Amino acid sequence: MAHLSERELNELFELFEAELRILWNMDRLEKMKLRRRIRNVLWPIVNTQTVDPDLVMGAIKEKLGDVIRLFRDRNGFLEKLYDFLSDALLGDVLSKYERQKRKLRALGC
């Protein structure tokens, strides 16, 4: 089963960090609390034995939905996140067409 490597895990956290940097209306302590919450939620989700990015995205949306709603470009962020997860977890297993179809289904389009 596929797990995220340490480098991929750091890239995943960096996706969230980039969005947190854009939030100008939030003070430093609130951002620190959000970072801790993101880390505490993401760590068990990405270290499960699942290789399905749809399930991982569903869990992230469910547990961090209120945090994602704060982001300026929610839809763009979710697309980047899904692309990252599908590349990291599935690699070359699926064709480009299948990835696009799964992405649209996961994003609710």
C-alpha positions in Angstrom: 0.0 0.0 0.0 1.1 3.5 -0.7 2.1 6.0 2.0 3.3 9.5 1.5 7.1 9.9 1.9 8.4 12.5 4.2 9.1 14.9 1.3 5.6 14.5 0.0 4.2 15.0 3.5 6.1 18.3 3.8 4.8 19.4 0.4 1.3 18.6 1.6 1.8 20.8 4.7 3.3 23.5 2.5 0.1 23.6 0.4 -1.9 24.5 3.5 0.9 26.8 4.7 0.8 28.8 1.5 -2.9 29.4 1.9 -2.5 30.4 5.6 0.1 33.0 4.6 -2.4 34.7 2.4 -4.9 35.2 5.3 -4.2 38.8 6.3 -7.2 39.2 8.6 -6.0 36.6 11.1 -3.5 37.2 13.8 -0.4 35.1 14.4 -1.8 33.1 17.3 -4.9 32.1 15.4 -2.8 30.9 12.5 -0.6 28.9 14.9 -3.7 27.2 16.2 -4.9 26.4 12.6 -1.5 25.0 11.7 -1.6 22.7 14.8 -5.1 21.6 13.9 -4.2 21.0 10.3 -1.2 18.9 11.3 -3.1 16.9 13.9 -5.9 16.1 11.3 -3.7 15.4 8.3 -1.2 13.2 10.0 -3.5 10.2 10.7 -5.4 10.7 7.4 -2.4 10.4 5.1 -0.8 7.6 7.1 -3.7 5.2 6.7 -3.5 2.2 4.4 -5.7 3.8 1.7 -4.5 4.6 -1.8 -7.7 6.3 -2.9 -7.3 10.1 -3.2 -11.1 10.4 -3.2 -11.4 9.0 0.3 -8.5 11.1 1.6 -10.1 14.2 0.0 -13.4 13.4 1.6 -11.9 13.0 5.0 -9.9 16.3 4.6 -13.1 18.1 3.5 -15.1 16.7 6.4 -12.6 17.4 9.1 -11.0 20.6 7.8 -14.0 22.1 5.9 -14.2 25.1 8.1 -10.5 25.9 7.7 -10.7 25.5 3.9 -13.7 27.9 3.8 -11.3 30.6 5.1 -9.0 30.3 2.1 -9.3 32.9 -0.5 -9.3 30.5 -3.5 -11.0 27.4 -2.1 -11.7 25.8 -5.4 -8.2 26.3 -6.7 -6.7 25.0 -3.5 -8.9 21.9 -3.6 -7.9 21.2 -7.1 -4.2 21.5 -6.2 -4.7 19.3 -3.2 -6.4 16.6 -5.3 -3.8 16.7 -8.0 -1.1 16.4 -5.4 -2.8 13.5 -3.6 -3.5 11.6 -6.8 0.0 12.0 -8.1 1.5 11.0 -4.7 -0.8 8.1 -4.0 -1.5 6.7 -7.4 1.6 7.7 -9.4 1.5 6.3 -12.9 -1.3 3.8 -12.1 -4.1 5.8 -13.8 -4.2 7.5 -17.1 -4.6 11.3 -17.4 -8.2 10.8 -18.4 -9.0 8.7 -15.4 -7.4 11.2 -13.1 -9.4 14.0 -14.5 -12.6 12.0 -14.2 -11.9 11.2 -10.6 -11.0 14.8 -9.9 -14.3 16.1 -11.2 -16.2 13.5 -9.2 -14.2 14.3 -6.0 -14.7 18.1 -6.4 -18.4 17.6 -7.0 -18.5 18.9 -10.6 
